[in-house]
Amino acid sequence: MIRTLIIRLLALLSACTPVLLNAQAPESLMVVEAYSGKILLANNSSVRRPVASLTKMATAVVAVDWAIATGSDISQLVITAPQTITLVGGPNPMNLQPGDSLTLRDALYSALLGSDNLAALTIADHIGRQILAKRGKDGDPVATFVDEMNKLAKFIGMTQTKFFNPHGLERPRAQGVSTAADMARLAIVTMRRNAINFIVRQPERQISVTGPGGKRGYRIRNTNELIGEEGILGVKTGTTAAAGPCLATCMDREPLVRAKADGSKGATPRRLIVVVLNSPDRFGRTRSLLQQGWSIYDTWLAANAPVQDPRREILNVPKPN
């Protein structure tokens, strides 16, 4: 009887998508050209695993989309740190305390550049409360916000992703997971948002927080070492013991101007997205993948961009409303 139960359990586990929950697991990666969706390089790209602070890309997209939908100015909207930030660990570059206030824009700067978990939670708490109030409901504001993150993920085809919080820290029985392919989808969507695109390309930013003692200023530095290199626009770093070193990167090149059959000229925009998960040398690895990716893409484009199997060769990413 026991043996039969064990066999059934093993069969069930083998049928499930594997989830890698430690930093000793093999590296996952995906390189894709954002405008065409052409997949250029991939390895272990469909393996589910923790992605640490790459989670904050979804937090930022939901926040910016909410601000646009409600007509809110992120540079003027003031949000307040909730008591629950005392339960969150990790970087706290603003020394944020419960009751401190700051603009949504500055909270996004700290979350995206400084990987500030407390800022991410503050964003989620404020917007979650606004969503609940709009719906005339009570509930957990952060859980409401995270539900919007998961709705975003579902809409853009992130079928192997589950978010449990807005910052990416792993919690017992609540460990968010994704894949390199899904994070590439998210990075493409993230960089379509002009506000986020501007934020993540900054090497540093002076921001301010207001507390009981008045206003205090902080200079937040970007954790992405690639910022400042030619063409690099962002987007997000992440590291935890379970996820290992992670990095999502966006790089643009000038549009390629080519002659059309009718004699006119057309411009082809070019943008590479590189995602590496659990890569010990994530910055060096990304530089190498960018070089390889551009070479493969240029060769593919010169051959008139052939596609034999769109489901395997193209990463389609819809534009969410």
N, C-alpha and C positions, 0 to 999 in steps of 0.2 A: 504493500500500500504506500509506504513512504517512498520507495523507489519510483513508483508510478507518479506520485506527486512531484518529485524532483524532476523527472523527465518532462512532465507537462510544463513546469515552471521554466525549465531551460528552453523549451520550444517557444514559449511565450516571449521570453527575453530575446531570443534570436530573431524573432519576427519584428521586434521593435527597432526603430531607427537608433543607432548607437549614439550615446551621449558621453562625450569625453569631459570628465570633471577634474582633471588635474593637469598641472603644467608640464608633466612628463610626456603627455600625449604628442603625437606628431604634429608638425606645423600644418595649418590650413591656409590656402591662399586663393585669391581670385583677382584677375586683371581683366578689365573690360573697358571698351571705348564707350563713353556715356551717351553720345548722340545716336550712334548706330545700334548700340547694344551688343556689338560684336565681342564675344568672349575670346580673349587672346591667350590667356594662361589660366590653368586651374589645377589645384591639387588638394584632395580631401575637402573640396569646397562644399560638399553637402553633408558633412559630418557635424552633428549638433554638439555644441560645447559652450561654456561661458564666454562672454565677450567683454566683460568688465565695463569700463566707462565708454565704450563705443555705444552703449545704451543711450548715452546723453544726446546722440544725434536725434533719436526719436523724441526725446524730451523737448529738444529745441524746435523740431518741426511742428509738434503739436502746439507748443506755446506760441510760435510765430503765426501759425494758421489761425489759432484762436484769436490772437490780437487783430489779424486782418479781418476775420469774420465779425468781430465786435466793434471794429473801428477804433481800437485802442492804440495809442502811441506808446511803443515800448520804451521810448526815452523819457516819457512823462508818467507812465503808470507806476505807482508806488506799491510795492508788496511788502509783507511783514513776515519775518521768520517765525514759524510756529514753535511751540514747546517741544515738539517731536524731533527737532534737529539735534537735541541732546542724545538721542538714541542712535545717531548715525556717526560712523567713524570716517577715517580717511582725511584727505587734505581739507584744510579750512583756512585758505589764504587770506580771508577777510576777518578772521577771528569772529565769525558771525555768532551772535547770541540770540536766544529767544526774545522777541519783541523788537529787534533791530529792523530797520526799514531801508529799502533801496529800490531803485527802479528795476523794472523787468529787464531792461537792456543791460544794466550792470550785473544783474544776476546771471544773465546768459553769458556775458563775458567771463565771469568767474567760473561758471560751470563748464564752458567749452574750452577756454584757454587754460585755466588753472585746475581743471577737472574737479571742481568743488562739489562734493556730494551734498553738502548742506544747502548750497545755492540751488541745486537741482530739486531737492525736496521742498524748498521754499516756493519755487516756481510751481511745482505740482500741487502743493497745498492751496495756493491762492487761486489758481485756475480751476482746480477741482471744486473749490467752494463756489466759484462763480457759475460753473456748469450746473451744480446741484441746485443753486438758487434759481437759475433760469428754468430748470425743470420742475421746480416746486417740490423738491425731494430732500430728505435727510440722508446722511450716510457718511462714509469715509471719503474725504476729498481727495486724498492721495490715490486711493484705490480707484476712484472715479477717473482721475487723470490717467492712471496706468491703463485703464480699460480703453481710453482713447488711443493710447500708444499701440495697443494690440489691435484695435480697429484699423489704424493706419497700416500696421504690418500686414494684416490680412488683405487689405485693399490693393497694396502694391505687390502682392505675390510672395510675401515672406512666410511661406507655408511651414517652415521648420523653426519658427521663432516664437518664443513666449517670454514676455516681460513681466516681472513681478514688482519692480520698483523703478523710480525715475533716474537712479544713479548708477546701477550696475553692480553694486556690492552683493555678494552671495549671502543668502540667509538659509538657515536650516529649513528644509522642506519648501523652500521658495527660491530656488536657484534659476535665474533666467538663463535661457540658452538661445543660440542662434547658429548660423553657419556663415562661412566666408561669402557664399553666394548671396545669402539674404542681406548681409551687411553691405555688400556691393550695391544691392538695390537701394538700401536705405541711404547710402552715401550719395548716390545719384540724385535721389529726391531731396536730400538735405541741401545739396549745392545748387538746386534750382531755386532756393529761397534767397533772394538778394540780401536780406538782412543777415542771415546766417553766413552766407558767402563772404560778406564784408567782415564779420566778426572773426571768423576762424583764420583769416589770412593775416591778422595783426600779430606782430611779434610780441607786443605787450600793450597794456591799456591801463590808464589811470581811472579808477572808479572810486565811488564813495558810499559809505554806509552811515546811517544816522541811528544813534543809540541814546541811552540816558545821559551820556556826557557830551552829546552834540554830534556833529559830523566828523567823521574820520576818513582819511583817504588811504588807498592802497594801490600799488602798481602790480597788476597781475601779468605774469609772464607766460607765454605760450609754451606748453610742455612738448610741442612738436618741434623737434630739432631741424626738420627740413624747411621750416618757414624761413623765407629769405633767399632760398635757392630758386633759380630761374624757373618760372612757370608754376611753382608750387602755390596752391591756394588754401591748403588745409588738408584733412578736416578734423580728425580726432584720434587721440591716444587713449590707451587703457591698459591697466595692469592690475591683476590680483593673483593670489597664489594659485587659484583654480584655473584662471584663464591664461596665465602667462602674459608676456608682453604682446600687446596688440596695437595695430595701427591701421587706420583708414586714411588714404591719401588721395587728393585730387590734384591733377596737373593739367594745365591748358597749354596748347600751342596756338600760334596764329592760324586763322582759318586758311585752308589750302584753296587757292584760286586756280581753277582749271577751265579750259575751253569746253563749251558744250557742242553738241552735234550741229546746232543751228548757227554756230559762230559766236554766240554770246558767251559770257563768262559767268561762272557760278562759284560761290564760296562754300567750302565744306568746313564747318566748325570741328575742332578736335579737342577732346577731353578724355584723359585717362583716369580711371579709378582703380586703385590698388588696395586690396585688403589682405593683411597678414595677421593670423591669429596664432599665438604662442610661438613667436619668432624671437629667439634670444637676441639677435641683432636686427631688430625690426626696422631701424632707419637705414642701415646698410643694405639689408635685404630689399627694402622698398626701392632704394636707388637702382639696384640691379634689375628689379622687375620692371621698373619704369623704362629703363633702357631697352630691355628685351621686348616689352610690350609695344613700344613705339616702332621698333624694327618690324615686328610681326604685322602691326596695323598698316604701316606704310606699304609693305609688300602686298597685303590683302587689298588695299585701296588701289594700288597700281594695277592689280589684276581685275579691276572693275567690281570689287567687293562681292565675290561669288558666295552664295549661301546654298548649301545642299540640304541641310536639315535644320530649319529655323529653331525647332524646339531644343536642339542641342547646342547650336552655335550662337543664338541670339538671346540676350537677357532683356526681355520686354518689361518695362517699368511704366505702368500707367500713371497719369497725373491725378492725384486725389483731390476731391472737392473740399 
